[in-house]
Amino acid sequence: MPKQKEDNNNTELEKTIKNHSEKISRLNQRISDISDQIALLKSDLNGFKKGVARDMRSIIDTINNKE
């Protein structure tokens, strides 16, 4: 293989590797962001469930006390 063609192939490979590395880095950041959002959603959902349970207990207590 001629030296110039080999150099061009290496340059292309380096560009491709750099491009893939950047894409992987962006994907890793997106995964991290989504993981953080999921953790927040879980926390919010648990708070919501507790709030609903508290409200339902209050409603049931109010109904039972009226009888």
Biopython code that builds the backbone (N, CA, C, O; Angstrom):
import numpy as np
from Bio.PDB.StructureBuilder import StructureBuilder

atoms = [
    (1, "MET", "N", (0.855, -1.177, 0.000)),
    (1, "MET", "CA", (0.000, 0.000, 0.000)),
    (1, "MET", "C", (0.899, 1.237, 0.000)),
    (1, "MET", "O", (1.832, 1.323, 0.798)),
    (2, "PRO", "N", (0.627, 2.188, -0.882)),
    (2, "PRO", "CA", (1.454, 3.400, -0.930)),
    (2, "PRO", "C", (1.334, 4.183, 0.376)),
    (2, "PRO", "O", (0.302, 4.161, 1.047)),
    (3, "LYS", "N", (2.422, 4.873, 0.713)),
    (3, "LYS", "CA", (2.511, 5.622, 1.967)),
    (3, "LYS", "C", (1.421, 6.686, 2.084)),
    (3, "LYS", "O", (0.824, 6.840, 3.150)),
    (4, "GLN", "N", (1.157, 7.417, 1.009)),
    (4, "GLN", "CA", (0.151, 8.493, 1.051)),
    (4, "GLN", "C", (-1.241, 7.930, 1.316)),
    (4, "GLN", "O", (-2.005, 8.499, 2.096)),
    (5, "LYS", "N", (-1.569, 6.826, 0.675)),
    (5, "LYS", "CA", (-2.891, 6.226, 0.882)),
    (5, "LYS", "C", (-3.018, 5.732, 2.320)),
    (5, "LYS", "O", (-4.077, 5.847, 2.937)),
    (6, "GLU", "N", (-1.931, 5.183, 2.840)),
    (6, "GLU", "CA", (-1.940, 4.708, 4.224)),
    (6, "GLU", "C", (-2.128, 5.888, 5.188)),
    (6, "GLU", "O", (-2.879, 5.785, 6.158)),
    (7, "ASP", "N", (-1.453, 6.991, 4.922)),
    (7, "ASP", "CA", (-1.610, 8.189, 5.753)),
    (7, "ASP", "C", (-3.043, 8.720, 5.699)),
    (7, "ASP", "O", (-3.598, 9.121, 6.722)),
    (8, "ASN", "N", (-3.637, 8.723, 4.510)),
    (8, "ASN", "CA", (-5.019, 9.171, 4.355)),
    (8, "ASN", "C", (-5.975, 8.260, 5.135)),
    (8, "ASN", "O", (-6.914, 8.733, 5.776)),
    (9, "ASN", "N", (-5.722, 6.958, 5.070)),
    (9, "ASN", "CA", (-6.563, 6.012, 5.802)),
    (9, "ASN", "C", (-6.450, 6.255, 7.307)),
    (9, "ASN", "O", (-7.447, 6.234, 8.028)),
    (10, "ASN", "N", (-5.206, 6.488, 7.772)),
    (10, "ASN", "CA", (-5.004, 6.759, 9.198)),
    (10, "ASN", "C", (-5.704, 8.049, 9.611)),
    (10, "ASN", "O", (-6.305, 8.117, 10.683)),
    (11, "THR", "N", (-5.627, 9.064, 8.766)),
    (11, "THR", "CA", (-6.278, 10.338, 9.069)),
    (11, "THR", "C", (-7.788, 10.155, 9.134)),
    (11, "THR", "O", (-8.454, 10.689, 10.020)),
    (12, "GLU", "N", (-8.307, 9.404, 8.195)),
    (12, "GLU", "CA", (-9.751, 9.136, 8.202)),
    (12, "GLU", "C", (-10.160, 8.357, 9.449)),
    (12, "GLU", "O", (-11.177, 8.658, 10.073)),
    (13, "LEU", "N", (-9.371, 7.368, 9.802)),
    (13, "LEU", "CA", (-9.669, 6.584, 10.998)),
    (13, "LEU", "C", (-9.614, 7.460, 12.253)),
    (13, "LEU", "O", (-10.461, 7.334, 13.138)),
    (14, "GLU", "N", (-8.633, 8.334, 12.328)),
    (14, "GLU", "CA", (-8.524, 9.232, 13.479)),
    (14, "GLU", "C", (-9.742, 10.158, 13.579)),
    (14, "GLU", "O", (-10.263, 10.398, 14.668)),
    (15, "LYS", "N", (-10.182, 10.670, 12.437)),
    (15, "LYS", "CA", (-11.371, 11.528, 12.421)),
    (15, "LYS", "C", (-12.601, 10.741, 12.864)),
    (15, "LYS", "O", (-13.415, 11.231, 13.647)),
    (16, "THR", "N", (-12.725, 9.517, 12.354)),
    (16, "THR", "CA", (-13.864, 8.677, 12.708)),
    (16, "THR", "C", (-13.851, 8.363, 14.202)),
    (16, "THR", "O", (-14.886, 8.434, 14.864)),
    (17, "ILE", "N", (-12.690, 8.018, 14.722)),
    (17, "ILE", "CA", (-12.572, 7.705, 16.147)),
    (17, "ILE", "C", (-12.901, 8.937, 16.986)),
    (17, "ILE", "O", (-13.609, 8.830, 17.988)),
    (18, "LYS", "N", (-12.405, 10.079, 16.596)),
    (18, "LYS", "CA", (-12.696, 11.308, 17.333)),
    (18, "LYS", "C", (-14.201, 11.603, 17.302)),
    (18, "LYS", "O", (-14.789, 11.953, 18.326)),
    (19, "ASN", "N", (-14.813, 11.462, 16.137)),
    (19, "ASN", "CA", (-16.244, 11.686, 15.972)),
    (19, "ASN", "C", (-17.037, 10.731, 16.870)),
    (19, "ASN", "O", (-17.973, 11.146, 17.553)),
    (20, "HIS", "N", (-16.659, 9.465, 16.863)),
    (20, "HIS", "CA", (-17.355, 8.470, 17.684)),
    (20, "HIS", "C", (-17.157, 8.766, 19.167)),
    (20, "HIS", "O", (-18.085, 8.609, 19.961)),
    (21, "SER", "N", (-15.964, 9.188, 19.539)),
    (21, "SER", "CA", (-15.693, 9.523, 20.941)),
    (21, "SER", "C", (-16.576, 10.672, 21.396)),
    (21, "SER", "O", (-17.109, 10.647, 22.505)),
    (22, "GLU", "N", (-16.732, 11.673, 20.551)),
    (22, "GLU", "CA", (-17.592, 12.817, 20.890)),
    (22, "GLU", "C", (-19.049, 12.376, 21.026)),
    (22, "GLU", "O", (-19.754, 12.799, 21.943)),
    (23, "LYS", "N", (-19.486, 11.527, 20.109)),
    (23, "LYS", "CA", (-20.865, 11.033, 20.178)),
    (23, "LYS", "C", (-21.086, 10.200, 21.436)),
    (23, "LYS", "O", (-22.119, 10.330, 22.093)),
    (24, "ILE", "N", (-20.133, 9.356, 21.768)),
    (24, "ILE", "CA", (-20.242, 8.534, 22.973)),
    (24, "ILE", "C", (-20.289, 9.422, 24.205)),
    (24, "ILE", "O", (-21.057, 9.167, 25.133)),
    (25, "SER", "N", (-19.479, 10.450, 24.212)),
    (25, "SER", "CA", (-19.467, 11.380, 25.342)),
    (25, "SER", "C", (-20.826, 12.066, 25.498)),
    (25, "SER", "O", (-21.343, 12.175, 26.610)),
    (26, "ARG", "N", (-21.400, 12.525, 24.390)),
    (26, "ARG", "CA", (-22.723, 13.162, 24.441)),
    (26, "ARG", "C", (-23.796, 12.169, 24.904)),
    (26, "ARG", "O", (-24.677, 12.519, 25.689)),
    (27, "LEU", "N", (-23.711, 10.939, 24.415)),
    (27, "LEU", "CA", (-24.680, 9.918, 24.828)),
    (27, "LEU", "C", (-24.554, 9.608, 26.318)),
    (27, "LEU", "O", (-25.557, 9.450, 27.013)),
    (28, "ASN", "N", (-23.316, 9.522, 26.804)),
    (28, "ASN", "CA", (-23.111, 9.284, 28.233)),
    (28, "ASN", "C", (-23.705, 10.415, 29.062)),
    (28, "ASN", "O", (-24.295, 10.167, 30.114)),
    (29, "GLN", "N", (-23.556, 11.643, 28.603)),
    (29, "GLN", "CA", (-24.128, 12.787, 29.317)),
    (29, "GLN", "C", (-25.649, 12.719, 29.306)),
    (29, "GLN", "O", (-26.295, 12.989, 30.319)),
    (30, "ARG", "N", (-26.218, 12.360, 28.166)),
    (30, "ARG", "CA", (-27.683, 12.227, 28.077)),
    (30, "ARG", "C", (-28.182, 11.137, 29.015)),
    (30, "ARG", "O", (-29.200, 11.310, 29.685)),
    (31, "ILE", "N", (-27.468, 10.014, 29.068)),
    (31, "ILE", "CA", (-27.850, 8.920, 29.962)),
    (31, "ILE", "C", (-27.797, 9.394, 31.413)),
    (31, "ILE", "O", (-28.688, 9.091, 32.206)),
    (32, "SER", "N", (-26.760, 10.130, 31.745)),
    (32, "SER", "CA", (-26.631, 10.659, 33.101)),
    (32, "SER", "C", (-27.776, 11.609, 33.429)),
    (32, "SER", "O", (-28.359, 11.534, 34.510)),
    (33, "ASP", "N", (-28.097, 12.500, 32.498)),
    (33, "ASP", "CA", (-29.204, 13.441, 32.699)),
    (33, "ASP", "C", (-30.536, 12.700, 32.883)),
    (33, "ASP", "O", (-31.331, 13.036, 33.760)),
    (34, "ILE", "N", (-30.759, 11.697, 32.048)),
    (34, "ILE", "CA", (-32.004, 10.935, 32.134)),
    (34, "ILE", "C", (-32.064, 10.169, 33.461)),
    (34, "ILE", "O", (-33.127, 10.082, 34.076)),
    (35, "SER", "N", (-30.947, 9.624, 33.897)),
    (35, "SER", "CA", (-30.919, 8.928, 35.184)),
    (35, "SER", "C", (-31.279, 9.874, 36.321)),
    (35, "SER", "O", (-32.020, 9.506, 37.232)),
    (36, "ASP", "N", (-30.752, 11.092, 36.264)),
    (36, "ASP", "CA", (-31.092, 12.091, 37.280)),
    (36, "ASP", "C", (-32.580, 12.423, 37.249)),
    (36, "ASP", "O", (-33.222, 12.545, 38.292)),
    (37, "GLN", "N", (-33.115, 12.565, 36.052)),
    (37, "GLN", "CA", (-34.541, 12.871, 35.919)),
    (37, "GLN", "C", (-35.401, 11.729, 36.446)),
    (37, "GLN", "O", (-36.432, 11.969, 37.075)),
    (38, "ILE", "N", (-34.991, 10.501, 36.197)),
    (38, "ILE", "CA", (-35.738, 9.344, 36.697)),
    (38, "ILE", "C", (-35.728, 9.335, 38.220)),
    (38, "ILE", "O", (-36.753, 9.066, 38.846)),
    (39, "ALA", "N", (-34.577, 9.625, 38.816)),
    (39, "ALA", "CA", (-34.497, 9.662, 40.281)),
    (39, "ALA", "C", (-35.437, 10.729, 40.840)),
    (39, "ALA", "O", (-36.111, 10.502, 41.845)),
    (40, "LEU", "N", (-35.481, 11.893, 40.187)),
    (40, "LEU", "CA", (-36.391, 12.949, 40.639)),
    (40, "LEU", "C", (-37.850, 12.532, 40.478)),
    (40, "LEU", "O", (-38.672, 12.789, 41.358)),
    (41, "LEU", "N", (-38.169, 11.896, 39.371)),
    (41, "LEU", "CA", (-39.540, 11.427, 39.151)),
    (41, "LEU", "C", (-39.951, 10.404, 40.204)),
    (41, "LEU", "O", (-41.075, 10.439, 40.702)),
    (42, "LYS", "N", (-39.034, 9.489, 40.543)),
    (42, "LYS", "CA", (-39.337, 8.493, 41.575)),
    (42, "LYS", "C", (-39.631, 9.182, 42.905)),
    (42, "LYS", "O", (-40.574, 8.828, 43.612)),
    (43, "SER", "N", (-38.813, 10.162, 43.224)),
    (43, "SER", "CA", (-39.006, 10.897, 44.473)),
    (43, "SER", "C", (-40.339, 11.638, 44.463)),
    (43, "SER", "O", (-41.088, 11.600, 45.439)),
    (44, "ASP", "N", (-40.627, 12.308, 43.360)),
    (44, "ASP", "CA", (-41.901, 13.026, 43.232)),
    (44, "ASP", "C", (-43.087, 12.068, 43.320)),
    (44, "ASP", "O", (-44.092, 12.378, 43.960)),
    (45, "LEU", "N", (-42.975, 10.917, 42.685)),
    (45, "LEU", "CA", (-44.054, 9.932, 42.695)),
    (45, "LEU", "C", (-44.302, 9.419, 44.111)),
    (45, "LEU", "O", (-45.448, 9.273, 44.536)),
    (46, "ASN", "N", (-43.215, 9.147, 44.835)),
    (46, "ASN", "CA", (-43.378, 8.679, 46.219)),
    (46, "ASN", "C", (-44.054, 9.747, 47.071)),
    (46, "ASN", "O", (-44.922, 9.434, 47.886)),
    (47, "GLY", "N", (-43.665, 10.999, 46.887)),
    (47, "GLY", "CA", (-44.317, 12.088, 47.616)),
    (47, "GLY", "C", (-45.788, 12.191, 47.255)),
    (47, "GLY", "O", (-46.631, 12.409, 48.126)),
    (48, "PHE", "N", (-46.097, 12.036, 45.985)),
    (48, "PHE", "CA", (-47.478, 12.080, 45.521)),
    (48, "PHE", "C", (-48.292, 10.951, 46.159)),
    (48, "PHE", "O", (-49.402, 11.173, 46.644)),
    (49, "LYS", "N", (-47.731, 9.742, 46.153)),
    (49, "LYS", "CA", (-48.427, 8.588, 46.745)),
    (49, "LYS", "C", (-48.717, 8.836, 48.223)),
    (49, "LYS", "O", (-49.818, 8.564, 48.702)),
    (50, "LYS", "N", (-47.727, 9.352, 48.935)),
    (50, "LYS", "CA", (-47.922, 9.629, 50.364)),
    (50, "LYS", "C", (-48.999, 10.692, 50.568)),
    (50, "LYS", "O", (-49.818, 10.589, 51.480)),
    (51, "GLY", "N", (-48.990, 11.709, 49.713)),
    (51, "GLY", "CA", (-50.007, 12.755, 49.804)),
    (51, "GLY", "C", (-51.398, 12.221, 49.538)),
    (51, "GLY", "O", (-52.346, 12.585, 50.234)),
    (52, "VAL", "N", (-51.532, 11.367, 48.544)),
    (52, "VAL", "CA", (-52.835, 10.774, 48.228)),
    (52, "VAL", "C", (-53.299, 9.882, 49.381)),
    (52, "VAL", "O", (-54.466, 9.910, 49.771)),
    (53, "ALA", "N", (-52.375, 9.097, 49.914)),
    (53, "ALA", "CA", (-52.741, 8.219, 51.036)),
    (53, "ALA", "C", (-53.196, 9.051, 52.234)),
    (53, "ALA", "O", (-54.175, 8.704, 52.894)),
    (54, "ARG", "N", (-52.499, 10.132, 52.513)),
    (54, "ARG", "CA", (-52.876, 11.016, 53.625)),
    (54, "ARG", "C", (-54.256, 11.630, 53.378)),
    (54, "ARG", "O", (-55.086, 11.681, 54.286)),
    (55, "ASP", "N", (-54.496, 12.089, 52.170)),
    (55, "ASP", "CA", (-55.795, 12.675, 51.832)),
    (55, "ASP", "C", (-56.915, 11.646, 51.929)),
    (55, "ASP", "O", (-58.002, 11.953, 52.420)),
    (56, "MET", "N", (-56.656, 10.432, 51.466)),
    (56, "MET", "CA", (-57.678, 9.384, 51.526)),
    (56, "MET", "C", (-57.996, 9.035, 52.983)),
    (56, "MET", "O", (-59.158, 8.840, 53.340)),
    (57, "ARG", "N", (-56.943, 8.957, 53.831)),
    (57, "ARG", "CA", (-57.186, 8.697, 55.250)),
    (57, "ARG", "C", (-58.038, 9.793, 55.860)),
    (57, "ARG", "O", (-58.935, 9.519, 56.657)),
    (58, "SER", "N", (-57.760, 11.021, 55.492)),
    (58, "SER", "CA", (-58.525, 12.154, 56.010)),
    (58, "SER", "C", (-59.985, 12.073, 55.566)),
    (58, "SER", "O", (-60.894, 12.311, 56.361)),
    (59, "ILE", "N", (-60.204, 11.737, 54.304)),
    (59, "ILE", "CA", (-61.574, 11.601, 53.782)),
    (59, "ILE", "C", (-62.311, 10.476, 54.497)),
    (59, "ILE", "O", (-63.466, 10.632, 54.896)),
    (60, "ILE", "N", (-61.635, 9.343, 54.656)),
    (60, "ILE", "CA", (-62.262, 8.200, 55.321)),
    (60, "ILE", "C", (-62.578, 8.539, 56.776)),
    (60, "ILE", "O", (-63.656, 8.210, 57.271)),
    (61, "ASP", "N", (-61.645, 9.193, 57.461)),
    (61, "ASP", "CA", (-61.893, 9.606, 58.845)),
    (61, "ASP", "C", (-63.079, 10.553, 58.932)),
    (61, "ASP", "O", (-63.906, 10.436, 59.836)),
    (62, "THR", "N", (-63.163, 11.489, 57.997)),
    (62, "THR", "CA", (-64.281, 12.450, 57.986)),
    (62, "THR", "C", (-65.598, 11.711, 57.781)),
    (62, "THR", "O", (-66.578, 12.000, 58.468)),
    (63, "ILE", "N", (-65.635, 10.767, 56.852)),
    (63, "ILE", "CA", (-66.863, 10.009, 56.601)),
    (63, "ILE", "C", (-67.226, 9.178, 57.822)),
    (63, "ILE", "O", (-68.392, 9.140, 58.213)),
    (64, "ASN", "N", (-66.250, 8.510, 58.431)),
    (64, "ASN", "CA", (-66.525, 7.676, 59.606)),
    (64, "ASN", "C", (-67.007, 8.503, 60.794)),
    (64, "ASN", "O", (-67.833, 8.035, 61.578)),
    (65, "ASN", "N", (-66.508, 9.709, 60.933)),
    (65, "ASN", "CA", (-66.899, 10.552, 62.062)),
    (65, "ASN", "C", (-68.308, 11.118, 61.882)),
    (65, "ASN", "O", (-68.953, 11.485, 62.865)),
    (66, "LYS", "N", (-68.789, 11.192, 60.653)),
    (66, "LYS", "CA", (-70.138, 11.711, 60.400)),
    (66, "LYS", "C", (-71.214, 10.679, 60.713)),
    (66, "LYS", "O", (-72.385, 11.023, 60.873)),
    (67, "GLU", "N", (-70.820, 9.433, 60.798)),
    (67, "GLU", "CA", (-71.817, 8.361, 60.999)),
    (67, "GLU", "C", (-72.219, 8.221, 62.424)),
    (67, "GLU", "O", (-73.045, 7.369, 62.752)),
]
sb = StructureBuilder()
sb.init_structure("model")
sb.init_model(0)
sb.init_chain("A")
sb.init_seg("    ")
for serial, (resi, resn, name, xyz) in enumerate(atoms, 1):
    if name == "N":
        sb.init_residue(resn, " ", resi, " ")
    sb.init_atom(name, np.array(xyz, "f"), 0.0, 1.0, " ", f" {name:<3s}", serial, name[0])
structure = sb.get_structure()
